[in-house]
Amino acid sequence: MNEWSEETRCILGLVRSKNCFLLSGGAGSGKTYTLVETIRALTQLEPSSRIACITYTNAAADEIRDRAGARGLWVSTIHDFMWENIKRHQTELKQVLRELIQSDDPTLSRFTISGADLTREDIINDLVDEIKYREYVKIKDGIISHDEVLILASRMFERYPKLCRIVGDLHNHIFVDEYQDTSPLVVKILLDSVRSAASSCVIGFFGDAMQAIYPGTVGSLHDRVETKEITEIKKEQNRRNPQLVIDLANQIRTDGIEQHPSDDPAAPNMFCGSVCKGVIRFMYSSSASIEKVREKLSWEVEGSKELNLTHNLIASQAGFGKLMEAYDGDKILAFVKRIKNYLKENVEENPREGSTFGEVVDALQAGKKGSELNRVSPTPAMQTYIDDHPADMKMARETLYEKISRIYVSKDQLLDDTKDSPDAKSRPGSQRDELIQHLFRIQGCIHAYQDRKYSEFIRLTDFSLRSAADKVFLRDAISKLAGDEKNLIGDVIEQAEVAGLIKKDDRLIRFQEEKAYIYARVARLLFSEFQNLYGYLEGHTPFSTQHKTKGREYQRVLVVLDNGGWNNYNFKNLFEGVGSDSVRERTSKIFYVCCTRAMEELAVFYHNPTDAVITKAKEWFGDENVVNLDAS
């Protein structure tokens, strides 16, 4: 036992007494190391142990599997684990799926059926084949994707106690890596269903609530600790950051974990037996640009990272500015929203059913003058945009008002789950919309084929390879999609459909029906625009957003503090200690994650701060580390 770390020994004690546990550790504490060490210890002490370890991505699963090298170990993504345990029970699975299809619950819209010629009853009656789990969804064919798996699994485990007992009997221990990023449904399944039915199955969670920066995740297990359903073990060492970054991070945290440098002389942040001091700077200016900040730092590109909260500046530099405009700059849709808001306040003027947007605008403007006319007219900025985009305005005017007024579009739907390097982890269940997901599959197929990653290609494609002629056809089809610089996005989608490479699924068909305006706008853009976006999404550019840097580390990190127009974050309120508690909490977590990426030097840039912000910066960073660029 003495060969194991203190945290692992604590875990082993809890496992022996059949207690569920939570290992909480800050940035750079070596949580995955403890997870792997625990697996090794259990397999050494109990060779017959059956351990399941579930994490968020295939890359993370591969890493744990390789490092643990243990027999009797199941390692997979969360979605694969859930599917593996429900897929054998097809009768029950179909019954639950039928109920979800019949449900009128708006939160279950992913189970609705696209195609006016099919009713829900038709689909329910036709579910005779085996339900399958794929990268895409086609409910009428019994095909589900990761978005549906967790919901189905949750219903299955909730309804069938026998299923819970089977899973509990199959595994003595179930460990969840990076628990804070998992769906609340996963915690509910494991603790409320499996654990309740099989008390001998120990559930263990590894992660850090302070690094819970993705929406829709469980975030924290504090409530489960409070009710003593699980026992918390704190891992407070830090193997990554220099002393000054550790000191800064401890001031940002508010959950009782206070990190200290690792006592391991081989840790990356140790040098000749002592922790590296490092360099931190808080830089501010009322006039200097980000270029001046970079010039002042004079960092080498290699080993450095610039972190931004917003993608907008990155888009133009990376070559997908027009796509970004369609998702985060369309002032025609802003005008639609202006009209929609007016009608909410003036219900007596609601349009007739079946009216186009143009007919609604014309009817509202008729007979109005002055301020009343202004309320139903474009703002000057909107009008300038409309004048510059006459074809888009014509299309909007010809679209049914009830359809275009329901369109919601945001840059998250375009850019969510952007990698900061090619080998970074992907996160399933992202907010990318159905069109971008479909294009991502097409480009993913192209890349996999061109890179000779044929197993990956087969996983992504709908193409059936049966003969030598098929190989020639496939080669030509890929060449045509990838090689023509004049290809438009809409043409590529149709070519991929006709070739059988990537077929349109329920999600894309529904998108084409419900968001025809957006689809038409994007379809007219060059496919190279999306290919540039794909390169950014996959981490082939020197930029990164603050969200995607989690789990990474760099010698030098520059953090640009700019809310980017997001209401969910406010760096000013964080430093001043005012405003909504929830917004400050979200902001402190993203700031904590950013600062703790730095292995040697950390620089933070704040444009035009208040005196209160500067005062807090001096408290956190130290007077000598706060730099006014206007004075230099």
C-alpha positions as a printed NumPy array, in Angstrom:
array([[  0.   ,   0.   ,   0.   ],
       [  2.848,   2.432,   0.748],
       [  3.865,   2.415,  -2.902],
       [  0.692,   4.298,  -3.803],
       [  0.077,   8.035,  -3.382],
       [ -1.868,   9.345,  -0.404],
       [ -4.945,  10.05 ,  -2.537],
       [ -4.925,   6.562,  -4.042],
       [ -4.627,   5.002,  -0.564],
       [ -7.671,   6.999,   0.544],
       [ -9.588,   5.817,  -2.514],
       [ -8.644,   2.184,  -1.86 ],
       [ -9.939,   2.507,   1.7  ],
       [-13.275,   3.831,   0.462],
       [-13.491,   1.105,  -2.186],
       [-12.949,  -1.605,   0.458],
       [-15.851,  -0.213,   2.477],
       [-18.003,   0.052,  -0.693],
       [-18.283,   3.843,  -0.481],
       [-18.658,   5.996,  -3.602],
       [-16.159,   8.839,  -3.842],
       [-15.146,  12.081,  -5.556],
       [-11.513,  13.008,  -6.203],
       [-11.389,  16.814,  -6.527],
       [ -8.191,  18.358,  -7.826],
       [ -7.25 ,  21.739,  -9.219],
       [ -5.489,  22.454, -12.485],
       [ -2.274,  20.508, -13.019],
       [ -2.813,  18.321,  -9.95 ],
       [ -2.499,  15.005, -11.764],
       [ -6.081,  13.758, -11.491],
       [ -5.68 ,  11.406, -14.438],
       [ -2.463,  10.085, -12.862],
       [ -4.403,   9.211,  -9.71 ],
       [ -7.168,   7.61 , -11.787],
       [ -4.651,   5.396, -13.596],
       [ -2.804,   4.62 , -10.354],
       [ -6.082,   3.596,  -8.706],
       [ -6.872,   1.231, -11.564],
       [ -3.414,  -0.337, -11.34 ],
       [ -3.665,  -0.681,  -7.566],
       [ -7.067,  -2.35 ,  -7.732],
       [ -6.   ,  -4.811, -10.402],
       [ -2.909,  -5.657,  -8.365],
       [ -4.778,  -6.082,  -5.091],
       [ -7.878,  -7.656,  -6.644],
       [ -6.854,  -9.318,  -9.929],
       [-10.438, -10.382, -10.638],
       [-11.773,  -6.827, -10.37 ],
       [-13.988,  -5.69 , -13.211],
       [-13.48 ,  -1.948, -13.708],
       [-15.246,   0.386, -16.11 ],
       [-13.685,   3.778, -16.78 ],
       [-15.731,   6.238, -18.805],
       [-14.648,   9.602, -20.127],
       [-15.802,  12.181, -22.648],
       [-13.704,  11.511, -25.747],
       [-12.125,   8.609, -27.611],
       [ -8.71 ,  10.28 , -27.271],
       [ -9.015,  10.411, -23.481],
       [-10.224,   6.798, -23.392],
       [ -7.23 ,   5.688, -25.468],
       [ -4.831,   7.54 , -23.16 ],
       [ -6.246,   5.933, -20.008],
       [ -6.306,   2.484, -21.589],
       [ -2.679,   2.759, -22.693],
       [ -1.438,   4.113, -19.363],
       [ -3.371,   1.672, -17.167],
       [ -2.62 ,  -1.477, -19.175],
       [ -4.847,  -3.526, -16.864],
       [ -6.822,  -6.693, -17.413],
       [-10.53 ,  -6.703, -16.71 ],
       [-10.682,  -3.   , -17.601],
       [-13.374,  -1.469, -19.811],
       [-12.491,   2.005, -21.058],
       [-14.737,   3.964, -23.406],
       [-16.56 ,   7.218, -23.921],
       [-19.648,   7.811, -21.805],
       [-21.919,   7.465, -24.818],
       [-20.339,   4.185, -25.91 ],
       [-20.624,   2.799, -22.371],
       [-24.315,   3.645, -22.143],
       [-25.038,   2.235, -25.597],
       [-23.112,  -0.971, -24.877],
       [-25.341,  -1.592, -21.858],
       [-28.726,  -0.904, -23.483],
       [-28.246,  -2.126, -27.06 ],
       [-28.893,  -5.789, -26.232],
       [-32.357,  -5.041, -24.882],
       [-33.968,  -4.212, -28.212],
       [-37.584,  -4.914, -27.195],
       [-37.406,  -2.485, -24.276],
       [-35.325,  -0.047, -26.293],
       [-37.932,   0.145, -29.045],
       [-40.713,   0.653, -26.514],
       [-38.896,   3.594, -24.914],
       [-38.073,   5.054, -28.331],
       [-41.727,   4.804, -29.371],
       [-42.752,   6.709, -26.254],
       [-40.188,   9.425, -26.924],
       [-41.448,   9.778, -30.508],
       [-45.029,  10.119, -29.213],
       [-44.054,  12.674, -26.562],
       [-45.087,  16.299, -27.003],
       [-42.346,  17.448, -24.617],
       [-40.488,  20.254, -26.489],
       [-37.205,  19.235, -24.853],
       [-37.451,  15.977, -26.827],
       [-37.646,  17.677, -30.239],
       [-34.705,  15.6  , -31.482],
       [-37.131,  12.655, -31.599],
       [-39.51 ,  14.416, -33.994],
       [-39.688,  13.193, -37.559],
       [-38.791,  15.2  , -40.655],
       [-40.786,  14.621, -43.835],
       [-44.449,  15.565, -44.182],
       [-45.352,  12.204, -45.73 ],
       [-44.562,  10.356, -42.493],
       [-46.621,  10.494, -39.31 ],
       [-45.419,   9.565, -35.856],
       [-47.723,   6.556, -35.975],
       [-46.082,   5.387, -39.204],
       [-42.665,   5.551, -37.634],
       [-43.766,   3.827, -34.44 ],
       [-45.329,   0.963, -36.373],
       [-42.302,   0.63 , -38.671],
       [-39.734,   0.256, -35.861],
       [-39.18 ,  -3.426, -36.518],
       [-35.459,  -3.525, -37.3  ],
       [-32.705,  -3.283, -34.722],
       [-32.116,   0.165, -33.212],
       [-28.635,   1.34 , -34.2  ],
       [-26.204,   3.962, -32.857],
       [-24.374,   5.989, -35.519],
       [-22.727,   9.367, -36.091],
       [-26.001,  10.674, -37.536],
       [-29.707,  10.342, -36.719],
       [-32.495,   8.921, -38.865],
       [-35.339,   8.061, -36.526],
       [-37.53 ,   6.524, -39.227],
       [-34.784,   3.94 , -39.836],
       [-34.235,   3.36 , -36.119],
       [-30.865,   5.171, -36.203],
       [-29.901,   7.372, -33.237],
       [-26.808,   9.456, -32.484],
       [-25.057,  10.562, -29.288],
       [-27.683,  13.242, -28.583],
       [-30.335,  10.556, -28.207],
       [-28.291,   7.846, -26.45 ],
       [-28.168,   9.469, -23.012],
       [-31.886,  10.251, -23.025],
       [-32.735,   6.69 , -24.049],
       [-30.321,   5.274, -21.483],
       [-31.766,   7.465, -18.738],
       [-35.295,   6.235, -19.476],
       [-34.123,   2.628, -19.696],
       [-32.235,   2.64 , -16.382],
       [-35.047,   4.49 , -14.649],
       [-37.677,   2.019, -15.82 ],
       [-35.874,  -1.333, -15.637],
       [-34.24 ,  -2.182, -12.268],
       [-33.02 ,  -5.452, -13.761],
       [-30.876,  -3.5  , -16.218],
       [-29.357,  -1.597, -13.29 ],
       [-28.542,  -4.858, -11.497],
       [-26.975,  -6.321, -14.64 ],
       [-24.634,  -3.323, -15.045],
       [-23.809,  -3.356, -11.329],
       [-22.985,  -7.071, -11.486],
       [-20.825,  -6.627, -14.596],
       [-18.603,  -3.999, -12.946],
       [-17.22 ,  -3.856,  -9.413],
       [-16.131,  -0.276,  -9.987],
       [-17.252,   2.448, -12.405],
       [-14.98 ,   5.498, -12.631],
       [-15.909,   8.759, -14.4  ],
       [-13.05 ,  10.94 , -15.675],
       [-13.593,  14.729, -15.899],
       [-16.989,  14.262, -14.271],
       [-17.77 ,  17.999, -14.317],
       [-18.145,  17.895, -18.118],
       [-20.699,  15.064, -18.128],
       [-24.454,  15.331, -18.452],
       [-26.502,  15.357, -15.223],
       [-28.218,  12.295, -16.722],
       [-24.973,  10.299, -16.363],
       [-24.7  ,  11.048, -12.632],
       [-28.383,  10.225, -12.187],
       [-27.992,   6.882, -13.979],
       [-24.911,   5.849, -12.011],
       [-25.879,   6.994,  -8.518],
       [-29.678,   6.873,  -8.509],
       [-30.156,   3.8  , -10.677],
       [-27.096,   1.515, -10.87 ],
       [-25.778,   2.196,  -7.362],
       [-29.239,   1.927,  -5.804],
       [-29.818,  -1.469,  -7.418],
       [-26.271,  -2.817,  -6.871],
       [-24.731,  -1.439,  -3.671],
       [-21.557,  -3.476,  -4.176],
       [-20.72 ,  -1.423,  -7.293],
       [-18.529,   1.54 ,  -6.291],
       [-18.914,   4.706,  -8.355],
       [-15.913,   7.055,  -8.42 ],
       [-15.702,  10.547,  -9.93 ],
       [-12.508,  12.407, -10.882],
       [-12.467,  16.088, -11.825],
       [-12.61 ,  19.737, -10.81 ],
       [-15.79 ,  21.77 , -10.365],
       [-13.788,  24.98 , -10.898],
       [-13.106,  23.842, -14.472],
       [-16.779,  23.257, -15.308],
       [-17.017,  25.776, -18.15 ],
       [-19.386,  24.053, -20.592],
       [-23.153,  24.675, -20.473],
       [-25.535,  21.799, -19.796],
       [-23.095,  19.755, -17.694],
       [-23.367,  18.56 , -14.098],
       [-20.67 ,  21.035, -13.039],
       [-20.401,  20.078,  -9.378],
       [-21.243,  17.164,  -7.078],
       [-21.307,  19.335,  -3.955],
       [-24.921,  18.37 ,  -3.21 ],
       [-24.043,  14.664,  -3.327],
       [-21.113,  15.259,  -0.957],
       [-23.363,  17.218,   1.406],
       [-25.845,  14.331,   1.608],
       [-22.919,  11.904,   2.129],
       [-23.82 ,   9.852,  -0.941],
       [-20.186,  10.244,  -1.925],
       [-17.017,  11.084,  -0.002],
       [-14.721,  13.828,  -1.302],
       [-10.942,  13.494,  -1.443],
       [ -9.021,  16.684,  -2.241],
       [ -5.842,  16.62 ,  -4.333],
       [ -4.15 ,  19.958,  -3.708],
       [ -0.708,  19.641,  -5.28 ],
       [  0.137,  21.392,  -8.554],
       [  2.636,  19.855, -10.98 ],
       [  2.243,  22.343, -13.846],
       [  2.257,  25.99 , -12.855],
       [  5.032,  28.218, -11.491],
       [  4.599,  29.647,  -8.005],
       [  3.196,  33.028,  -9.084],
       [  0.474,  31.381, -11.189],
       [ -0.401,  29.019,  -8.309],
       [ -0.724,  32.007,  -5.959],
       [ -2.957,  33.813,  -8.453],
       [ -5.124,  30.725,  -9.039],
       [ -5.635,  30.232,  -5.297],
       [ -7.071,  33.751,  -5.06 ],
       [ -9.515,  33.052,  -7.89 ],
       [-10.778,  29.755,  -6.398],
       [-13.492,  29.968,  -3.763],
       [-14.249,  26.278,  -3.114],
       [-11.768,  25.54 ,  -0.347],
       [ -9.088,  23.913,  -2.495],
       [ -5.773,  25.723,  -2.038],
       [ -3.009,  24.332,  -4.215],
       [  0.668,  24.066,  -3.392],
       [  3.609,  23.024,  -5.571],
       [  4.17 ,  19.311,  -6.033],
       [  6.707,  17.594,  -3.798],
       [  7.807,  15.506,  -6.782],
       [ 11.216,  16.799,  -7.96 ],
       [ 10.402,  15.449, -11.438],
       [  7.271,  17.594, -11.78 ],
       [  7.361,  19.982, -14.788],
       [  7.179,  23.067, -12.542],
       [ 10.19 ,  22.035, -10.428],
       [ 13.804,  23.025, -11.102],
       [ 16.737,  21.82 ,  -8.98 ],
       [ 14.39 ,  20.815,  -6.181],
       [ 12.513,  24.144,  -6.044],
       [  9.338,  25.318,  -7.736],
       [  9.861,  27.785, -10.579],
       [  8.737,  31.309,  -9.695],
       [  7.491,  32.169, -13.186],
       [  6.317,  35.503, -14.577],
       [  2.83 ,  37.034, -14.443],
       [  1.689,  40.382, -15.862],
       [ -1.582,  42.285, -15.901],
       [ -1.342,  44.709, -18.829],
       [ -3.873,  47.429, -19.541],
       [ -4.389,  50.402, -21.83 ],
       [ -7.045,  52.827, -22.973],
       [ -5.55 ,  53.134, -26.442],
       [ -3.046,  50.372, -27.217],
       [ -4.073,  47.58 , -29.584],
       [ -3.493,  43.869, -29.147],
       [ -0.618,  44.223, -31.626],
       [  1.199,  46.481, -29.159],
       [  0.672,  43.888, -26.427],
       [  2.246,  41.2  , -28.61 ],
       [  5.107,  43.559, -29.45 ],
       [  5.673,  44.334, -25.77 ],
       [  5.789,  40.638, -24.851],
       [  8.038,  39.678, -27.81 ],
       [  7.217,  36.005, -27.344],
       [  8.223,  33.322, -29.796],
       [  5.252,  31.766, -31.57 ],
       [  6.381,  28.257, -30.653],
       [  5.104,  27.388, -27.186],
       [  2.872,  30.477, -26.921],
       [ -0.928,  30.757, -27.045],
       [ -3.293,  33.691, -27.307],
       [ -6.698,  33.09 , -25.734],
       [ -9.808,  35.068, -26.69 ],
       [-13.376,  34.72 , -25.515],
       [-14.738,  35.776, -28.908],
       [-14.22 ,  34.193, -32.334],
       [-15.082,  37.293, -34.38 ],
       [-11.567,  38.662, -34.824],
       [-10.235,  35.162, -35.46 ],
       [-12.764,  34.565, -38.266],
       [-11.418,  37.201, -40.64 ],
       [ -7.815,  36.152, -40.031],
       [ -8.588,  32.459, -40.539],
       [-10.613,  32.931, -43.743],
       [-14.206,  32.193, -42.785],
       [-15.468,  35.737, -42.276],
       [-18.517,  35.321, -44.546],
       [-19.668,  32.25 , -42.671],
       [-19.252,  34.152, -39.419],
       [-21.311,  37.01 , -40.831],
       [-24.146,  34.606, -41.673],
       [-24.215,  33.373, -38.077],
       [-23.21 ,  36.483, -36.158],
       [-23.778,  39.617, -38.175],
       [-26.909,  39.246, -40.308],
       [-28.772,  42.499, -39.762],
       [-31.703,  41.32 , -41.879],
       [-32.447,  38.766, -39.178],
       [-31.92 ,  41.556, -36.658],
       [-34.648,  43.504, -38.497],
       [-36.901,  40.426, -38.361],
       [-36.375,  40.351, -34.604],
       [-37.179,  44.079, -34.411],
       [-40.515,  43.447, -36.144],
       [-41.196,  40.41 , -33.955],
       [-40.623,  42.438, -30.785],
       [-42.915,  45.193, -32.087],
       [-45.711,  42.683, -32.712],
       [-45.327,  41.269, -29.198],
       [-46.084,  44.725, -27.838],
       [-48.824,  45.45 , -30.386],
       [-50.785,  42.208, -30.659],
       [-53.704,  43.953, -32.365],
       [-51.487,  44.34 , -35.437],
       [-50.515,  40.657, -35.677],
       [-50.285,  39.515, -39.322],
       [-52.668,  37.2  , -41.121],
       [-51.684,  33.55 , -41.182],
       [-49.684,  32.692, -44.301],
       [-48.227,  36.196, -44.753],
       [-44.681,  36.594, -45.962],
       [-42.228,  38.741, -44.04 ],
       [-42.397,  41.36 , -46.791],
       [-46.191,  41.494, -46.577],
       [-46.009,  41.904, -42.8  ],
       [-43.52 ,  44.782, -43.066],
       [-45.531,  46.528, -45.786],
       [-48.747,  46.225, -43.761],
       [-47.123,  47.57 , -40.606],
       [-45.49 ,  50.52 , -42.369],
       [-48.62 ,  51.525, -44.302],
       [-50.054,  54.789, -42.983],
       [-47.413,  55.299, -40.3  ],
       [-45.224,  58.382, -39.99 ],
       [-42.447,  59.723, -37.812],
       [-41.539,  57.723, -34.72 ],
       [-44.291,  55.164, -35.378],
       [-42.804,  54.404, -38.806],
       [-39.31 ,  54.26 , -37.325],
       [-40.403,  51.51 , -34.913],
       [-41.249,  49.183, -37.837],
       [-38.38 ,  50.25 , -40.088],
       [-34.723,  49.16 , -40.129],
       [-32.257,  51.125, -38.031],
       [-29.606,  53.038, -40.055],
       [-27.099,  50.194, -39.511],
       [-29.692,  47.63 , -40.59 ],
       [-30.586,  49.677, -43.672],
       [-26.932,  49.933, -44.723],
       [-26.63 ,  46.163, -44.436],
       [-29.877,  45.618, -46.374],
       [-28.683,  47.927, -49.144],
       [-25.473,  45.895, -49.372],
       [-27.358,  42.555, -49.45 ],
       [-30.38 ,  43.036, -51.759],
       [-30.644,  39.331, -52.702],
       [-30.762,  38.275, -49.058],
       [-33.429,  40.877, -48.29 ],
       [-35.489,  39.694, -51.261],
       [-35.286,  36.123, -49.99 ],
       [-36.265,  37.207, -46.473],
       [-39.257,  39.192, -47.773],
       [-40.485,  36.151, -49.71 ],
       [-40.187,  33.824, -46.706],
       [-43.268,  33.102, -44.591],
       [-43.189,  35.323, -41.527],
       [-44.027,  32.45 , -39.187],
       [-40.918,  30.605, -40.407],
       [-38.351,  33.386, -40.528],
       [-39.488,  34.822, -37.2  ],
       [-38.726,  31.489, -35.498],
       [-35.134,  31.33 , -36.751],
       [-32.545,  31.496, -34.002],
       [-28.926,  31.661, -35.051],
       [-25.716,  32.296, -33.119],
       [-21.983,  31.854, -33.541],
       [-22.077,  28.996, -31.037],
       [-23.973,  27.004, -33.655],
       [-21.068,  27.601, -36.033],
       [-18.052,  27.391, -33.754],
       [-18.829,  25.357, -30.654],
       [-16.224,  22.705, -29.76 ],
       [-13.349,  24.407, -31.546],
       [-10.014,  22.687, -30.944],
       [ -6.897,  24.653, -30.047],
       [ -4.591,  22.027, -31.586],
       [ -5.053,  19.095, -33.994],
       [ -4.637,  16.515, -31.223],
       [ -7.011,  18.17 , -28.764],
       [-10.047,  16.322, -27.473],
       [-13.379,  16.578, -29.26 ],
       [-16.522,  16.986, -27.234],
       [-19.67 ,  15.173, -28.393],
       [-23.026,  16.852, -28.075],
       [-21.775,  20.3  , -29.077],
       [-24.025,  23.242, -30.019],
       [-23.064,  23.194, -33.703],
       [-26.239,  23.309, -35.757],
       [-27.36 ,  20.558, -38.09 ],
       [-25.948,  22.211, -41.228],
       [-22.474,  22.671, -39.777],
       [-22.508,  19.131, -38.381],
       [-23.398,  17.799, -41.839],
       [-20.622,  19.801, -43.506],
       [-18.247,  18.641, -40.801],
       [-19.042,  15.023, -41.692],
       [-18.385,  15.711, -45.37 ],
       [-15.035,  17.395, -44.737],
       [-14.184,  14.739, -42.145],
       [-14.698,  12.063, -44.802],
       [-12.531,  13.972, -47.263],
       [ -9.717,  14.341, -44.725],
       [ -9.916,  10.73 , -43.566],
       [ -9.78 ,   9.465, -47.17 ],
       [ -6.937,  11.767, -48.176],
       [ -4.941,  10.871, -45.042],
       [ -5.571,   7.152, -45.679],
       [ -7.384,   6.793, -42.359],
       [ -9.778,   4.295, -43.854],
       [-11.303,   2.997, -40.614],
       [-12.211,   6.586, -39.707],
       [-13.567,   7.129, -43.219],
       [-15.769,   4.027, -42.993],
       [-17.104,   5.193, -39.625],
       [-18.132,   8.562, -41.05 ],
       [-19.369,   7.724, -44.56 ],
       [-22.604,   6.254, -45.89 ],
       [-20.744,   4.871, -48.927],
       [-20.758,   1.096, -49.486],
       [-17.54 ,  -0.199, -51.021],
       [-18.166,  -3.504, -52.805],
       [-15.981,  -3.617, -55.918],
       [-12.929,  -2.226, -57.689],
       [-15.237,   0.03 , -59.701],
       [-16.537,   1.456, -56.421],
       [-12.973,   2.353, -55.432],
       [-12.472,   4.314, -58.655],
       [-15.853,   6.032, -58.241],
       [-15.02 ,   6.952, -54.647],
       [-11.605,   8.361, -55.583],
       [-13.137,  10.546, -58.283],
       [-15.977,  11.692, -56.02 ],
       [-13.572,  12.755, -53.254],
       [-11.336,  14.501, -55.775],
       [-14.278,  16.448, -57.186],
       [-15.478,  17.531, -53.723],
       [-12.062,  18.55 , -52.436],
       [-10.303,  19.864, -55.51 ],
       [-12.593,  22.439, -57.119],
       [-11.994,  25.848, -55.529],
       [-15.2  ,  27.169, -57.119],
       [-17.408,  24.575, -55.406],
       [-20.281,  26.127, -53.48 ],
       [-21.386,  24.654, -50.151],
       [-24.84 ,  23.78 , -51.468],
       [-23.366,  21.995, -54.494],
       [-21.009,  19.978, -52.279],
       [-23.916,  18.824, -50.096],
       [-25.82 ,  17.657, -53.185],
       [-22.733,  15.997, -54.714],
       [-22.037,  14.125, -51.458],
       [-25.678,  12.972, -51.408],
       [-25.688,  11.779, -55.038],
       [-22.349,   9.993, -54.595],
       [-23.648,   8.26 , -51.471],
       [-20.727,   9.672, -49.503],
       [-22.769,  11.539, -46.888],
       [-26.543,  11.353, -47.179],
       [-28.909,  13.964, -45.836],
       [-30.333,  12.826, -42.506],
       [-33.358,  13.903, -40.471],
       [-31.458,  16.74 , -38.845],
       [-30.36 ,  18.364, -42.098],
       [-33.758,  17.918, -43.764],
       [-35.431,  19.545, -40.776],
       [-32.884,  22.383, -40.907],
       [-33.599,  22.956, -44.62 ],
       [-37.318,  23.13 , -43.862],
       [-37.24 ,  25.264, -40.72 ],
       [-34.236,  27.501, -41.476],
       [-34.454,  27.817, -45.243],
       [-33.169,  31.403, -45.139],
       [-29.952,  30.432, -43.314],
       [-29.483,  27.336, -45.454],
       [-29.786,  29.364, -48.657],
       [-27.328,  31.996, -47.401],
       [-24.706,  29.426, -46.456],
       [-25.286,  27.266, -49.55 ],
       [-24.21 ,  30.178, -51.796],
       [-20.813,  30.51 , -50.108],
       [-17.667,  28.845, -51.395],
       [-16.927,  25.453, -49.859],
       [-13.378,  26.702, -49.278],
       [-14.889,  29.079, -46.712],
       [-16.073,  26.071, -44.739],
       [-12.777,  24.267, -45.299],
       [-11.05 ,  27.244, -43.647],
       [-13.537,  27.013, -40.795],
       [-12.839,  23.287, -40.505],
       [ -9.122,  24.006, -40.209],
       [ -9.856,  26.386, -37.326],
       [-12.29 ,  23.974, -35.678],
       [ -9.652,  21.249, -35.81 ],
       [ -6.912,  23.404, -34.308],
       [ -4.703,  24.104, -37.333],
       [ -4.394,  27.849, -36.543],
       [ -2.358,  29.675, -33.858],
       [ -5.491,  31.035, -32.129],
       [ -7.685,  29.512, -29.477],
       [-10.764,  30.443, -27.528],
       [-10.677,  30.403, -23.77 ],
       [-13.168,  27.524, -23.627],
       [-11.119,  25.172, -25.767],
       [ -7.885,  25.609, -23.863],
       [ -9.054,  23.48 , -20.923],
       [ -6.855,  20.435, -20.463],
       [ -3.952,  22.018, -22.346],
       [ -0.719,  23.66 , -21.191],
       [  1.749,  26.06 , -22.834],
       [  5.015,  27.737, -21.908],
       [  3.538,  31.201, -22.415],
       [ -0.112,  32.28 , -22.33 ],
       [ -1.684,  35.629, -23.236],
       [ -5.288,  36.022, -22.04 ],
       [ -7.329,  38.79 , -23.688],
       [-10.12 ,  39.887, -21.345],
       [-12.976,  40.905, -23.618],
       [-16.579,  39.846, -22.986],
       [-17.188,  39.783, -26.723],
       [-20.773,  40.943, -26.227],
       [-21.676,  37.84 , -24.215],
       [-24.051,  38.359, -21.304],
       [-22.876,  35.095, -19.735],
       [-19.487,  36.594, -18.869],
       [-18.342,  39.893, -17.415],
       [-14.679,  40.394, -16.519],
       [-15.335,  43.867, -15.15 ],
       [-17.85 ,  42.514, -12.656],
       [-15.48 ,  39.683, -11.736],
       [-12.696,  42.093, -10.793],
       [-15.051,  44.567,  -9.116],
       [-17.032,  41.872,  -7.253],
       [-20.423,  43.166,  -8.396],
       [-23.298,  41.95 , -10.557],
       [-24.97 ,  38.56 , -10.865],
       [-23.454,  35.746,  -8.793],
       [-23.995,  33.252, -11.626],
       [-22.235,  35.459, -14.192],
       [-19.322,  36.098, -11.825],
       [-19.029,  32.371, -11.134],
       [-18.944,  31.499, -14.84 ],
       [-16.41 ,  34.262, -15.474],
       [-14.162,  33.22 , -12.596],
       [-14.1  ,  29.639, -13.889],
       [-13.114,  30.617, -17.424],
       [-10.481,  33.014, -16.041],
       [ -9.122,  30.298, -13.736],
       [ -8.861,  27.814, -16.599],
       [ -7.033,  30.353, -18.784],
       [ -4.497,  31.417, -16.166],
       [ -3.634,  27.86 , -15.163],
       [ -2.555,  26.897, -18.689],
       [  0.739,  28.795, -18.258],
       [  3.83 ,  26.748, -17.421],
       [  6.289,  29.678, -17.416],
       [  4.782,  33.067, -18.268],
       [  1.247,  34.444, -18.014],
       [  0.113,  37.795, -19.419],
       [ -3.398,  39.206, -19.122],
       [ -4.535,  42.168, -21.23 ],
       [ -7.508,  44.339, -20.252],
       [ -8.587,  47.249, -22.478],
       [ -9.636,  50.436, -20.698],
       [-10.233,  49.098, -17.153],
       [-11.876,  51.042, -14.334],
       [ -9.888,  52.1  , -11.276],
       [-11.621,  49.339,  -9.31 ],
       [-10.443,  46.724, -11.833],
       [ -6.851,  47.984, -11.572],
       [ -7.048,  47.892,  -7.77 ],
       [ -8.168,  44.246,  -7.807],
       [ -5.515,  43.397, -10.409],
       [ -2.815,  44.79 ,  -8.096],
       [ -4.218,  42.696,  -5.261],
       [ -4.199,  39.51 ,  -7.352],
       [ -1.079,  40.043,  -9.468],
       [  0.99 ,  42.317,  -7.221],
       [  1.703,  46.035,  -7.794],
       [  4.968,  45.354,  -9.582],
       [  3.245,  43.059, -12.105],
       [  0.527,  45.494, -13.219],
       [  1.664,  47.372, -16.344],
       [  0.088,  50.488, -17.861],
       [  0.982,  50.314, -21.556],
       [  0.007,  53.961, -22.052],
       [  2.852,  54.987, -19.753],
       [  5.5  ,  52.898, -21.497]])
